[in-house]
Amino acid sequence: MIPRAADVPDPQRASVEETLSYMSQPPGEPIAGTRARRRFVEFFTAQIRNPNTRAAYSRAVSQFFAWCDDHGLTSFEQLEPVVIAAYVEQHPGSRPTVKQHLAALRMLFDWLVSGHVLDTNPAGSVRGPKHSAKRGKTPLMTADQARQLYSSSCVDQGFQPKRLRPRQHGCWPLSSPAQ
């Protein structure tokens, strides 16, 4: 059985007792089998160390299981690449959010495959939406700032900038070496 979204413990707020009680529920609710239940909990507690990533992946997996509930999917056997692709296409989030949610599903299913809960990863072959940042977040230096940096790091120390390689002795050229 696929976990119901409401039954997935929040890894940041769940106590050890809540997590262990989730793992000891009778088979069939919400994940069939003790091994599957244990691997599922281990994924969020042992596999993902960063608390922010853990929280984001927990939300992503819960949202996916809620979508599965809405579409009548009740077992892992029903999950195929076509189902995951349909979820990705219907996802209401932005492209980076969809990519993150797909990454969470891939990682979860990889973990379940390595624990012999699933035979294959249904999200492994699904491609996410294309997204690339066209502008960086780092602001460019103005010409005055570049002159000030250049003069303070090279000229004041008596270096000959034309004879130095880039970044040698803290001296950076104002243009690329190809120019």
C-alpha positions in Angstrom: 0.0 0.0 0.0 1.1 3.5 -0.7 1.4 5.7 2.4 -1.5 8.1 2.9 -0.3 11.7 3.1 -1.9 12.2 6.5 -0.1 9.1 7.9 3.4 10.2 7.0 5.1 11.5 10.2 6.7 15.0 9.9 10.4 14.2 10.4 11.2 17.6 12.0 8.3 17.4 14.5 7.8 13.7 15.1 9.1 12.3 18.3 11.0 9.0 18.4 7.8 7.4 19.9 5.7 8.6 17.0 8.2 7.4 14.4 8.5 4.0 16.1 4.7 3.6 16.4 4.4 4.4 12.7 6.9 1.7 11.9 5.1 -0.9 14.1 1.6 -0.4 12.6 0.0 -3.6 11.3 1.0 -4.6 7.7 -1.2 -3.0 5.1 -1.6 0.3 6.8 -0.3 2.5 5.4 2.7 0.6 3.8 2.5 -3.1 3.4 5.3 -4.9 5.2 7.6 -4.1 8.1 10.6 -3.8 5.8 8.9 -1.2 3.6 7.7 0.8 6.6 11.2 0.7 8.1 12.9 1.8 4.8 10.4 4.6 4.4 11.1 6.0 7.8 14.9 5.5 7.5 14.8 7.5 4.3 13.7 10.6 6.2 15.6 10.0 9.4 19.0 8.4 8.3 19.4 9.1 4.6 18.7 12.9 4.5 20.9 14.7 7.0 20.1 18.4 6.2 16.9 19.4 8.1 15.8 21.8 5.4 16.1 19.2 2.7 14.4 16.7 4.9 11.4 19.0 5.4 11.2 19.9 1.7 11.4 16.3 0.6 8.8 15.3 3.3 6.4 18.0 1.9 7.1 16.7 -1.7 6.4 13.1 -0.8 3.3 14.0 1.2 2.0 16.0 -1.7 2.7 13.1 -4.1 0.9 10.6 -1.9 -2.1 13.0 -1.6 -2.2 13.2 -5.4 -2.1 9.4 -5.4 -5.1 9.3 -3.0 -7.0 11.7 -5.2 -6.4 9.5 -8.3 -7.2 6.1 -6.6 -3.6 4.8 -6.6 -3.3 2.5 -3.5 -0.3 0.3 -4.1 3.3 0.6 -5.2 2.6 -1.9 -8.0 0.4 0.8 -9.7 3.3 3.3 -9.8 4.9 3.3 -13.2 6.8 6.0 -15.1 3.6 7.1 -16.8 2.0 7.8 -13.5 5.0 9.8 -12.2 5.0 11.7 -15.5 1.3 12.5 -15.2 2.0 13.8 -11.7 4.8 16.0 -13.0 2.6 17.4 -15.8 -0.2 18.2 -13.4 2.0 19.6 -10.6 0.8 23.1 -9.8 4.2 24.4 -8.7 6.9 26.4 -10.5 9.5 24.5 -12.6 12.2 24.5 -9.9 9.6 23.2 -7.4 8.5 20.4 -9.8 12.2 19.5 -10.3 12.8 19.4 -6.5 9.7 17.2 -6.0 10.7 14.8 -8.8 14.2 14.6 -7.2 12.6 13.7 -3.8 10.5 11.0 -5.5 13.6 9.6 -7.4 15.6 9.5 -4.2 12.8 7.9 -2.1 12.2 5.2 -4.8 15.9 4.6 -5.2 16.1 4.1 -1.4 13.2 1.6 -1.6 14.8 -0.2 -4.5 18.1 -0.6 -2.7 16.2 -2.0 0.3 14.4 -4.5 -1.9 11.0 -3.0 -1.3 10.5 -2.2 -5.0 11.9 -3.9 -8.1 12.5 -0.7 -10.1 12.4 3.0 -9.6 9.2 4.3 -11.3 10.5 7.9 -11.2 14.0 7.0 -12.6 13.2 7.5 -16.2 10.9 10.5 -15.9 12.3 13.8 -17.1 11.4 17.0 -15.3 10.7 20.3 -16.8 13.7 22.3 -18.2 14.8 25.2 -16.1 17.9 27.2 -16.1 18.7 30.6 -14.5 19.5 33.1 -17.3 20.8 35.6 -14.8 23.1 35.0 -11.9 22.4 36.3 -8.5 25.9 37.8 -8.0 25.8 41.5 -8.9 28.4 42.7 -11.4 31.1 45.3 -10.4 30.9 48.7 -11.8 33.9 50.1 -13.7 34.8 52.3 -10.7 34.7 49.3 -8.3 36.9 47.2 -10.7 39.4 50.0 -10.9 39.5 50.4 -7.1 39.9 46.6 -6.6 42.6 46.5 -9.3 44.6 49.4 -7.9 44.4 48.3 -4.3 45.4 44.7 -4.9 48.1 45.1 -7.6 49.6 48.6 -7.9 49.9 49.4 -4.2 51.9 46.2 -3.7 54.3 47.0 -6.6 53.3 44.1 -8.8 53.6 44.2 -12.6 50.0 43.0 -13.6 50.9 42.2 -17.2 53.5 39.6 -16.1 51.2 37.8 -13.6 48.8 35.0 -14.3 45.2 35.6 -13.2 44.7 35.5 -9.4 48.4 35.2 -8.7 49.3 37.2 -5.7 45.7 38.4 -5.3 45.8 40.3 -8.7 42.8 39.8 -11.0 42.7 40.9 -14.6 39.9 43.1 -15.7 39.4 41.0 -18.9 39.4 37.3 -19.7 42.7 35.7 -20.8 41.3 35.0 -24.3 40.9 38.8 -25.0 
